[in-house]
Every structure is written in C-alpha cells, then in structure tokens.
Amino acid sequence: MTQQSPCLESVKSKTAVERCPTSKDEWDRAAQKKNCEILAKRQNCTTPENFKYHCVINSYRNETVEVCAAEKLIQGYDFIRSN
C-alpha cells in the first residue's frame, strides 16, 4: 500500500479554529471567508471544482481546523482527519 503525499495547497491553507460552523449559514460564511476558490485554481491535487472548504478535527482530536482540500465521499463511521 502506498501513502499519498499531502496536497501542498491544502497543508498551507490549514488554520486552527475554536469550533466548526454549526449551521448552513455559518458554514457558508466560513467557506466564503476561507476563499478556497482562489486556491482551487492554483493547486494540482484535484479538479478545481473538487477543492472545497472543510472544518475537521485533527488526528490527535485536540484541535479543530479549517482547510481547503479535495472533497471525498466518506462512508460508514469514518471521518476526514487533518494531520
């Protein structure tokens, strides 16, 4: 099994936040403020349309972060984690 290297633009976009948005309006405002559309045009990790705003907990579960990254379908009980 090979490990995929991280997307540099995603890594650079990561910022710690106190909490993630809890409503659609908050989510839309946070996504607009993060402005992932600009980074989407510069990155080469995925198609620009697939490069989206995310708010997730890190792998240590001690920090919540906002990040621009490829959108992925997650099934079951897994969730996106940012290292």
SULWOSUL-V471031 format. One record per residue. OMEGA is omega in degrees with one decimal (* if undefined). Layout:
# SULWOSUL-V471031
OMEGA  OMEGA
This chain:
# SULWOSUL-V471031
178.3  178.3  179.7  179.1  -177.0  176.9  -175.3  179.8  176.4  -179.9  -179.1  -176.1  -174.9  175.5  177.8  176.2  -179.6  179.9  176.4  176.4  -178.1  176.5  178.5  179.0  177.4  -179.5  -179.7  178.6  179.9  179.4  178.7  178.8  -179.8  173.5  -179.1  -179.8  178.3  178.6  -179.0  -179.5  -177.1  -174.5  177.2  -178.7  -177.7  176.5  -179.8  -178.8  -176.8  -178.0  -168.1  173.3  173.6  169.9  -170.9  174.0  179.6  -174.9  177.5  -179.9  179.4  -178.4  174.8  -176.4  169.3  -177.2  170.5  -175.4  177.5  176.4  -179.1  175.3  -178.2  -178.9  178.0  -175.2  178.1  174.4  179.4  175.2  179.8  178.2  *
